[in-house]
Amino acid sequence: MLLFPAKEWKAIAEENNSRKTVYLRFVIPLLCVMAITTIIGTWLGTSRELYSAGYVICRILTLWVSISVGLYISAFLITEIMAREIETKEHNRNFALLAYSSAAAYLVIIIVSMFPFFKVFLVLSFYACYLYWVGIPQIVQVEGQKRMVYGMSSFIIIALIYLLMFFLFGNIFEAIFI
């Protein structure tokens, strides 16, 4: 996906998996790796402080819940809002587009979770936007001007939902565990 996105999108378009299948086979394993790297990253932190178990649990739960809920809500809203524009409602395909294109962001989060001193590399997670853009015509079959509207609307929805999720769940879990 990261190196040859056009080829991978073609294969993904032929699969037509359900949201549950994509979530269980693709997202959950990456979330598990994020949890493990978060634990390791707190031990390798630049401050060399020992973090409390509550802090580590808070970070892991914030990542898990924010990404999971944000993924479902973003894909749902994109599908519903853009249904008129693209004249179809394909929740599974929109979910797959968002989940698989987020691979770059997941990878960057995994690296930064493991090595917190590389936070500057978080900017590389914007490669997910490119992956999403490349996947739009093959997964949801939107071309031309509609692709621009679909892509820009999607980016705005995704950004707002994820910011809201991380703020909301981060504060909730911080209040509970820290």
N, C-alpha and C positions, 0 to 999 in steps of 0.2 A: 504494500500500500504506500509506504513512504517513498520508495524509489521509482516505482512504475504505477502511478495511480490510475492512469487510463486503462491499462490492462486489468488491474484489479477490479475497477468499477464494472468493467464488462462482465467479469466472472460473478461479481456480487449481484448484478442485475439479473443474471440467469437463475440465481439461487431462489430469490423471492421468499426468504425466511420470515417467520413471524417475529414480532417484537420480543416475545419471550425467548425464542431461540437465539436471537442476536444478543440479548442481554445475558443469558446464561453462558453462551459459548465464547463471547468476546469481551463484554464489559466486566462481568464478575471476575474472571481471571486477572484482568488488569487492576481491578480494585483490590484484589488480594495482594498483588505485588506492591501496590501503593501502600497498603497497610504495613507490609513487612519493611519496605524501604523507609517508611516514616519512623518506625521503631529504631531501625539502624541509624537513620539520620539524626535522631535526637541524641544518640551516643556519640556521633561524630561532629556535633555542633561546634561552631567556631568559638563559642563562649566557654566551652568545657564545663558547663553547669550540668548538674544532674537534674533532669526534669522529672516532675512527679508523674505517677501513673495516670493521674487525672488529666494532666496536660496531653500526654500521648493519646489517651483514649479520646479526648476532645478533638484532637487533630484528625485522627483516623475516622471518627464518626462524622465529623464535618465534611471530610472528603467523600466518604461513602454516600451519605445521605444527600449532600448537595449535588453530586454528580448524577446519582440515580434519579432523584426527583427532578432535577433540572433537565435531564435528558428526556424523560417522559413528558414533562410539561412543555418544553420547547418544541419537541416533535409534534405534539398534539396541537399546540397553538399555530405552528407553521402550517400544518395540514388544514386546519379549520379556516384560518385567515386567508390563505392563498388558494382555497378551493375554487373560488370564482375566477381567479386569474388563470389558473392552469386547468380548470374545468374537470377536476378529479379529486377524490379524497382517498389517498392511499396511505393510511397511517403506518403500515408496516414498512413501506418503501422509504417514507420520510424518516422514520425512526432509524432504519438501517443507514441511510445517508448521513444522518447526524452522528450516530454511534461510531461508524467506521471512519468518518472523516476526523473525528476527535482523536484518532490514534496518535497523531503527532503531539497533541496537548497532553494526552495520557503519558506518553513516553517522557516528555519534558518534566511533567510533575513527578514521575518516578525518579528521574535523575536528581532533581532538586530536592526531593524528599530524602534521598539517600545522602546527598552532598549539599547541605544547605548553603554553603559558601558559594555555590554556583547559581544563585538566584538571578543573576544577570541574564542567564540563559532562558528565563521564562519567556522572553520575547520570541523565542523560536516556536513557541506554541501557536503563534499566528500562522504557521504553515498549515494548520488545520483549516484555516479559511480557504487556502488554495485547494486543499484536498476536497473540501466541500464544493467549491466552485467547479472543479473538474468533474465531480460526480453528479452534479445537477442534471445535465443533459442525458446521462445514461440511466440514472436511477428514477428520476421523476419525469423524464422526457420533456424538458422545458428548454426551448432554444430562443435565440435572438433577444429582443427587447424584454420579453417575459422572463427570460433567464436573469437579466439585470434586476428587474423588479423583485423576482423571487429571491435572488441571492442577497440583495441589500436588505430586504424585509427580514429575511432569515437571520442575517448577522445582527440586526438590531434586536430582534426577539431573543435570540440566544444570549447575547451580551446582557440584556436586562434581566432575563430569568436567572442566569448563573450568578450575577452580582447579588440579586435578591436572595437566592438560595444560600450562598456562602455567608452573607450578612446575617440572615435569619437563623440558620442552623448553627453557624459559628457562635452567635450570641446565646442561643438556647443551650448548646452543649457546654459552653464556657460557664454559664450560670450553674449548670448541674455538676460538672466535674472539677472545676477549678476554684 
